[in-house]
Amino acid sequence: MATYASLLALIDAAIEALLTGGASAYSIGSRSVTKIDLPALMEERRMLVRAVDRESGGTFRLAKIGRRR
C-alpha cells in the first residue's frame, strides 16, 4: 500500500508535469486526473499534505498576510 508521503510525491510530479506541458492524464491509486483537472490535483495535494503532517506529528504553519498598496 502506498504511503501518504509517496502519494504526495506522485501528486507533486503530476502537477509539475501539467504546469510544464509534459502530461495530459494521470492515474494515482484509484483516481484518474486529466490535464484540465488541475484544481482537483491541488485539492488532493492539500489533503495529502495534512495527512503527512498528521503522520509525522504535525507542523506549525504561519501565514504572513500583507497589506496591498
C-alpha positions in Angstrom: 0.0 0.0 0.0 1.3 3.5 -0.9 2.0 5.9 2.0 0.7 9.4 2.1 4.2 10.7 1.5 4.6 8.6 -1.6 1.2 9.7 -2.9 2.2 13.3 -2.2 5.4 12.9 -4.3 3.3 11.5 -7.2 0.8 14.4 -7.0 3.7 16.9 -6.9 5.2 15.2 -10.0 1.8 15.3 -11.8 1.3 19.0 -11.0 4.8 19.8 -12.2 4.2 17.8 -15.4 0.9 19.6 -16.1 2.5 23.0 -15.5 5.4 22.3 -17.8 3.2 20.8 -20.5 4.5 17.3 -20.2 1.4 15.4 -19.3 -2.3 15.0 -20.3 -3.6 12.4 -17.8 -2.6 10.6 -14.6 -3.9 7.6 -12.6 -2.9 7.7 -8.9 -4.3 4.9 -6.9 -8.0 4.6 -7.7 -8.2 8.2 -9.0 -7.7 9.4 -12.6 -7.0 13.0 -13.3 -6.9 14.8 -16.6 -5.0 17.9 -17.7 -8.0 20.1 -17.3 -8.4 19.0 -13.7 -5.5 20.9 -12.1 -7.8 22.2 -9.3 -8.6 18.6 -8.3 -4.9 17.8 -8.2 -4.3 20.8 -6.0 -7.1 19.8 -3.6 -5.8 16.3 -3.4 -2.3 17.7 -2.6 -3.8 19.8 0.2 -5.4 16.7 1.7 -2.2 14.7 1.4 -0.1 17.4 3.0 -2.4 17.4 6.0 -2.3 13.6 6.2 1.6 13.6 6.0 1.7 16.3 8.7 -0.6 14.2 11.0 1.5 11.1 10.4 4.8 12.9 11.2 3.4 14.6 14.4 2.2 17.8 12.8 3.9 21.0 11.9 3.3 24.6 12.8 2.4 26.8 9.8 2.3 30.6 9.9 0.9 32.6 7.1 2.1 36.2 6.6 -0.6 38.5 5.3 0.5 41.8 3.9 -1.5 44.9 3.0 -1.7 45.8 -0.7 -0.6 49.3 -1.6 
